[in-house]
């Protein structure tokens, strides 16, 4: 069985979701690459991540802080976070813990896994397949993207009348503006259109 290619990620930031009220988009970036993966997280998880990103020390430990303190008290280290599955729009992760003699892998929500990784400086990985399936490349041109973006807001089915090339420019324009949820919708339209062409 071929070994799965793993890609290291880092937390690029977190933004308020304009598409899904009450949710946030956690953005993970490929280390040394141009891919970005947006992951939708809830308010509590976003707060736990943002607090660590901003270097804020709350007056009382948050649940993730308490978990890390307890693990360290028993000599348990978080070795890595591995985002290993993407199914029905949901990312799933594994946490690898080690106490010096035993290594254990546990399933976790990705938002919780990232919150713990930020508190322990544990590396974050995913597969090349997941990265290319769910991610967007940042930095390529977006000529004409803003015009298409304005048109795309008029009606949901406008994507079906656009060429793959125009859709790709539109998707890139959303990525450039960090509107990752809209970019995800356009990417779905691109994949659907490519399937129809084949």
VENHUGI-V638466 format. One line per field, one symbol per residue. burial: b if it has 16 or more other C-alpha atoms within 10 Angstrom, else e. Layout:
burial = ???
//
This chain:
burial = eeeeebbbbbbeebbbbeeeeebbbbbbbbeeeebbbbbbbbeebbbbbbebbeeeeeeeeeebbeebbebeeeebbbbbbbbbeeeeeebbbbbbbbeeeeeeeeebebbbbbbbbbbbebbbbbbebbbeebbbbbeeebeebeebbeebeeeeeebeebebebbbbbbbbbbbebbbbbbbebbebbeebeeeee
//
